Amino acid sequence: MAEQYFMKEPCEHCPFRRDVKPFLRPARGEALAYLTQNPYNSFPCHKTTVSDGEVTRATEKSKKCAGFLSMQINEGASCPKEFTPSDKVYYDVWDMIDAYENQEL
């Protein structure tokens, strides 16, 4: 069996989770939300990236964020075999944008 290219569940600090207090700047939350509308976009889980203190980057071992993938599916993308979309993520792009724009700083 081939290794999966995606995480199975959104982590506790996933920016796509609706049960986590928004922590990104509103413009960044909006940009990430819009990325989910294109089924060809990808977003690596932060747990599978590397950082040198200034730049965070994906590697060949990085996996697609489960929160991002779940939102892509909510936006109409096909669901990969062996993946169950999470009900913890925002319902759609507008739900996520609204949460990030109305967060208490």
Secondary structure, 3 states (H helix, E strand, C coil): CCCCCECCCCCCCCCCECCCCCCCCHHHHHHHHHHCCCCCCCCECHHHEEECCCCEEECCCCCECHHHHHHHHHCCCCCCCCCCCCCCECCCHHHHHHHHHCCCC
